[in-house]
């Protein structure tokens, strides 16, 4: 069963998979856990949202901000290249 996220969209998950594979890693080795989801009303037609996404591999975890105007996949990619999850 596919995990449902509120602040992480399908294209971000596809980018996550791509970044893992580019570093020679299987995306299935990682556990993604979304938490601290908050909706912030701006007016009657719009709202922003933020959450945190914790990525874990082999007992190594890192938490990224997700939601509007975030770039967690780029931050994750930088961490992969730095060897954070090795």
VEXPALO-349617 format. One record per residue: x, y, z of N, C-alpha, C in turn; chain. Coordinates in pm, 1 decimal, decimal comma, padded with zeros to 6 digits. Layout:
N
+----------+----------+----------+----------+----------+----------+----------+----------+----------+-------+
|     n_px |     n_py |     n_pz |    ca_px |    ca_py |    ca_pz |     c_px |     c_py |     c_pz | kette |
+----------+----------+----------+----------+----------+----------+----------+----------+----------+-------+
|        X |        Y |        Z |        X |        Y |        Z |        X |        Y |        Z |     A |
...
+----------+----------+----------+----------+----------+----------+----------+----------+----------+-------+
//
This chain:
86
+----------+----------+----------+----------+----------+----------+----------+----------+----------+-------+
|     n_px |     n_py |     n_pz |    ca_px |    ca_py |    ca_pz |     c_px |     c_py |     c_pz | kette |
+----------+----------+----------+----------+----------+----------+----------+----------+----------+-------+
|  00084,3 | -00119,6 |  00000,0 |  00000,0 |  00000,0 |  00000,0 |  00087,9 |  00124,8 |  00000,0 |     A |
|  00056,7 |  00217,5 | -00087,4 |  00134,4 |  00340,2 | -00098,7 |  00101,5 |  00434,1 |  00016,8 |     A |
|  00205,6 |  00493,9 |  00073,1 |  00188,5 |  00585,5 |  00184,8 |  00134,5 |  00719,4 |  00134,9 |     A |
|  00040,8 |  00776,7 |  00208,1 | -00018,3 |  00905,5 |  00171,2 |  00048,9 |  01017,4 |  00250,4 |     A |
|  00085,9 |  01123,2 |  00181,8 |  00146,2 |  01239,8 |  00244,2 |  00057,1 |  01360,2 |  00220,9 |     A |
|  00058,2 |  01454,7 |  00312,8 | -00019,4 |  01577,4 |  00296,1 |  00064,1 |  01688,7 |  00234,5 |     A |
|  00190,6 |  01696,3 |  00271,0 |  00274,2 |  01808,5 |  00227,3 |  00378,0 |  01769,2 |  00123,8 |     A |
|  00382,2 |  01642,4 |  00086,7 |  00478,1 |  01593,8 | -00012,3 |  00397,7 |  01543,5 | -00131,7 |     A |
|  00426,3 |  01600,0 | -00248,4 |  00347,6 |  01556,8 | -00364,6 |  00420,2 |  01449,6 | -00446,1 |     A |
|  00348,8 |  01393,6 | -00540,5 |  00398,9 |  01282,3 | -00621,4 |  00528,4 |  01317,6 | -00694,4 |     A |
|  00536,3 |  01438,5 | -00749,3 |  00657,0 |  01477,0 | -00824,0 |  00779,1 |  01485,5 | -00732,7 |     A |
|  00758,3 |  01526,6 | -00608,4 |  00870,2 |  01529,8 | -00513,7 |  00918,0 |  01388,5 | -00481,4 |     A |
|  00824,4 |  01296,0 | -00468,0 |  00862,4 |  01157,0 | -00442,3 |  00935,8 |  01096,8 | -00562,5 |     A |
|  00893,5 |  01134,3 | -00682,6 |  00964,2 |  01089,3 | -00802,8 |  01105,6 |  01146,5 | -00805,7 |     A |
|  01119,6 |  01274,5 | -00769,7 |  01251,9 |  01336,7 | -00763,7 |  01338,4 |  01271,2 | -00656,5 |     A |
|  01277,5 |  01236,6 | -00543,6 |  01348,0 |  01165,7 | -00436,7 |  01404,0 |  01033,7 | -00490,3 |     A |
|  01320,7 |  00957,0 | -00561,3 |  01365,0 |  00830,4 | -00620,6 |  01481,3 |  00853,3 | -00716,9 |     A |
|  01468,9 |  00954,5 | -00801,0 |  01572,8 |  00985,7 | -00898,3 |  01704,8 |  01018,6 | -00829,4 |     A |
|  01698,9 |  01098,9 | -00724,5 |  01821,5 |  01136,8 | -00651,9 |  01886,0 |  01015,7 | -00585,3 |     A |
|  01804,9 |  00928,1 | -00528,1 |  01859,2 |  00805,8 | -00467,3 |  01932,3 |  00723,1 | -00571,5 |     A |
|  01866,4 |  00699,9 | -00684,2 |  01924,4 |  00616,4 | -00790,2 |  02050,3 |  00680,3 | -00849,0 |     A |
|  02053,0 |  00813,4 | -00858,5 |  02170,5 |  00882,8 | -00911,2 |  02292,6 |  00861,5 | -00822,3 |     A |
|  02267,8 |  00833,6 | -00695,5 |  02376,8 |  00807,2 | -00601,1 |  02398,1 |  00657,6 | -00579,7 |     A |
|  02332,7 |  00575,1 | -00663,4 |  02349,9 |  00430,9 | -00655,6 |  02276,9 |  00364,9 | -00540,3 |     A |
|  02172,1 |  00430,4 | -00488,5 |  02096,4 |  00376,4 | -00376,0 |  01954,3 |  00341,6 | -00418,8 |     A |
|  01898,7 |  00242,4 | -00353,8 |  01760,7 |  00201,9 | -00378,7 |  01669,5 |  00286,1 | -00289,5 |     A |
|  01573,4 |  00358,4 | -00346,2 |  01483,2 |  00440,0 | -00265,0 |  01408,4 |  00359,3 | -00158,9 |     A |
|  01391,6 |  00229,3 | -00182,8 |  01320,9 |  00145,1 | -00086,1 |  01401,4 |  00122,8 |  00042,1 |     A |
|  01529,4 |  00159,9 |  00040,7 |  01612,8 |  00149,7 |  00160,7 |  01579,3 |  00260,2 |  00261,4 |     A |
|  01501,8 |  00358,0 |  00217,7 |  01470,8 |  00474,1 |  00300,3 |  01328,0 |  00466,0 |  00352,4 |     A |
|  01309,4 |  00513,9 |  00474,0 |  01174,9 |  00529,4 |  00529,6 |  01146,0 |  00678,5 |  00537,7 |     A |
|  01029,6 |  00718,7 |  00489,0 |  00987,8 |  00858,0 |  00494,2 |  00868,9 |  00870,8 |  00588,1 |     A |
|  00879,7 |  00963,7 |  00680,8 |  00774,6 |  00983,1 |  00780,1 |  00740,6 |  01131,5 |  00791,1 |     A |
|  00618,3 |  01165,2 |  00751,4 |  00572,3 |  01304,6 |  00757,7 |  00510,3 |  01331,1 |  00895,0 |     A |
|  00539,4 |  01447,7 |  00949,8 |  00484,1 |  01484,2 |  01080,7 |  00477,5 |  01635,9 |  01094,9 |     A |
|  00411,2 |  01680,1 |  01198,8 |  00396,7 |  01823,7 |  01229,9 |  00333,9 |  01903,3 |  01115,9 |     A |
|  00230,4 |  01847,5 |  01055,1 |  00160,4 |  01914,5 |  00945,4 |  00076,8 |  02029,3 |  01001,6 |     A |
|  00090,3 |  02148,4 |  00940,5 |  00016,5 |  02266,7 |  00985,2 | -00037,6 |  02339,7 |  00862,5 |     A |
| -00166,3 |  02370,0 |  00864,4 | -00225,8 |  02455,7 |  00761,3 | -00237,2 |  02595,9 |  00817,4 |     A |
| -00198,0 |  02695,0 |  00737,7 | -00200,0 |  02833,8 |  00780,9 | -00292,0 |  02911,0 |  00686,9 |     A |
| -00413,7 |  02945,0 |  00731,5 | -00506,9 |  03018,5 |  00644,1 | -00451,2 |  03157,2 |  00608,9 |     A |
| -00461,9 |  03192,7 |  00482,7 | -00418,8 |  03325,3 |  00439,0 | -00538,2 |  03412,6 |  00406,6 |     A |
| -00639,1 |  03354,8 |  00347,7 | -00765,7 |  03422,3 |  00321,1 | -00867,4 |  03312,6 |  00290,9 |     A |
| -00984,0 |  03348,8 |  00248,9 | -01087,2 |  03247,7 |  00229,2 | -01061,4 |  03156,2 |  00109,5 |     A |
| -00968,3 |  03193,8 |  00021,4 | -00944,1 |  03114,8 | -00098,4 | -00810,1 |  03040,8 | -00097,8 |     A |
| -00720,5 |  03079,6 | -00009,1 | -00586,6 |  03020,9 | -00009,4 | -00542,4 |  02985,8 |  00131,0 |     A |
| -00452,3 |  02890,2 |  00137,6 | -00385,0 |  02860,6 |  00262,5 | -00246,4 |  02808,2 |  00228,6 |     A |
| -00158,2 |  02819,6 |  00321,3 | -00026,8 |  02759,6 |  00305,5 | -00019,4 |  02641,7 |  00401,2 |     A |
|  00075,4 |  02556,6 |  00378,8 |  00093,5 |  02443,1 |  00467,6 |  00241,1 |  02410,9 |  00478,6 |     A |
|  00275,4 |  02360,8 |  00592,8 |  00411,4 |  02318,4 |  00618,8 |  00406,4 |  02189,3 |  00698,9 |     A |
|  00510,1 |  02112,5 |  00687,9 |  00523,9 |  01990,6 |  00766,2 |  00672,5 |  01959,5 |  00774,9 |     A |
|  00702,1 |  01852,2 |  00840,5 |  00838,9 |  01801,7 |  00845,7 |  00836,8 |  01659,8 |  00792,1 |     A |
|  00944,2 |  01624,2 |  00724,7 |  00959,8 |  01490,9 |  00670,1 |  01091,4 |  01435,7 |  00722,4 |     A |
|  01082,6 |  01326,3 |  00795,7 |  01203,7 |  01261,5 |  00844,1 |  01236,4 |  01145,5 |  00751,3 |     A |
|  01359,5 |  01146,3 |  00701,5 |  01409,4 |  01043,1 |  00611,9 |  01509,1 |  00959,0 |  00691,3 |     A |
|  01488,8 |  00827,0 |  00689,8 |  01575,0 |  00737,3 |  00767,2 |  01628,4 |  00626,5 |  00677,9 |     A |
|  01756,5 |  00597,8 |  00696,3 |  01821,5 |  00483,9 |  00630,7 |  01927,1 |  00430,0 |  00726,3 |     A |
|  01919,8 |  00303,3 |  00756,4 |  02018,8 |  00237,5 |  00843,1 |  02041,9 |  00313,9 |  00972,8 |     A |
|  01936,1 |  00347,3 |  01042,4 |  01941,8 |  00418,0 |  01171,5 |  01999,4 |  00559,7 |  01163,8 |     A |
|  02012,0 |  00613,2 |  01044,4 |  02053,6 |  00752,4 |  01026,4 |  01931,0 |  00829,2 |  00980,3 |     A |
|  01894,8 |  00934,0 |  01054,6 |  01775,0 |  01012,7 |  01022,1 |  01809,3 |  01158,9 |  01005,7 |     A |
|  01736,3 |  01221,0 |  00917,9 |  01748,3 |  01365,6 |  00898,1 |  01608,2 |  01417,6 |  00869,9 |     A |
|  01575,2 |  01534,3 |  00926,7 |  01442,9 |  01593,0 |  00909,6 |  01451,8 |  01716,5 |  00821,6 |     A |
|  01358,3 |  01725,2 |  00727,0 |  01352,1 |  01835,6 |  00631,1 |  01216,8 |  01904,7 |  00642,2 |     A |
|  01214,2 |  02034,3 |  00615,5 |  01088,2 |  02107,9 |  00607,4 |  01025,4 |  02079,9 |  00472,0 |     A |
|  00892,9 |  02060,0 |  00471,5 |  00819,9 |  02037,0 |  00347,1 |  00702,8 |  02134,4 |  00340,5 |     A |
|  00637,5 |  02138,6 |  00226,9 |  00522,0 |  02226,4 |  00211,2 |  00553,3 |  02340,3 |  00117,0 |     A |
|  00474,4 |  02444,6 |  00126,6 |  00489,4 |  02559,5 |  00037,4 |  00628,6 |  02621,6 |  00048,7 |     A |
|  00686,4 |  02650,4 | -00066,2 |  00813,6 |  02723,0 | -00077,1 |  00929,8 |  02653,7 | -00006,4 |     A |
|  00928,8 |  02520,3 | -00005,7 |  01042,3 |  02447,2 |  00051,0 |  01114,6 |  02372,9 | -00060,0 |     A |
|  01232,6 |  02324,2 | -00030,8 |  01313,8 |  02253,6 | -00130,1 |  01381,4 |  02133,4 | -00065,3 |     A |
|  01300,2 |  02049,9 |  00000,1 |  01355,1 |  01938,0 |  00075,4 |  01427,9 |  01837,7 | -00012,9 |     A |
|  01383,7 |  01816,6 | -00136,1 |  01450,5 |  01719,0 | -00221,5 |  01591,7 |  01765,8 | -00254,3 |     A |
|  01609,7 |  01893,5 | -00281,5 |  01743,6 |  01946,4 | -00308,3 |  01832,2 |  01933,2 | -00184,6 |     A |
|  01776,3 |  01961,1 | -00067,4 |  01852,5 |  01946,0 |  00056,9 |  01889,4 |  01799,6 |  00080,0 |     A |
|  01795,5 |  01709,2 |  00055,6 |  01820,9 |  01566,0 |  00067,4 |  01931,1 |  01523,9 | -00030,4 |     A |
|  01923,1 |  01571,8 | -00153,6 |  02023,2 |  01539,3 | -00254,4 |  02162,5 |  01584,9 | -00209,8 |     A |
|  02171,4 |  01705,3 | -00157,0 |  02299,7 |  01755,2 | -00104,6 |  02352,6 |  01662,7 |  00005,2 |     A |
|  02263,2 |  01620,1 |  00094,2 |  02304,5 |  01530,9 |  00203,0 |  02349,7 |  01395,1 |  00149,9 |     A |
|  02283,2 |  01343,2 |  00046,4 |  02327,2 |  01218,2 | -00014,1 |  02468,8 |  01230,7 | -00066,3 |     A |
|  02495,4 |  01339,0 | -00136,2 |  02626,2 |  01359,7 | -00195,3 |  02735,5 |  01382,4 | -00089,7 |     A |
|  02695,6 |  01432,6 |  00026,1 |  02789,7 |  01451,3 |  00137,9 |  02811,7 |  01322,1 |  00216,8 |     A |
|  02733,0 |  01217,8 |  00185,6 |  02747,6 |  01091,4 |  00254,3 |  02675,1 |  01080,7 |  00387,3 |     A |
|  02579,5 |  01171,1 |  00410,9 |  02506,8 |  01171,0 |  00537,8 |  02438,8 |  01036,9 |  00566,0 |     A |
|  02386,3 |  00971,6 |  00462,3 |  02311,1 |  00847,4 |  00482,2 |  02394,2 |  00721,4 |  00457,1 |     A |
|  02524,1 |  00737,1 |  00447,3 |  02613,0 |  00621,0 |  00421,3 |  02654,5 |  00554,7 |  00551,1 |     A |
+----------+----------+----------+----------+----------+----------+----------+----------+----------+-------+
//
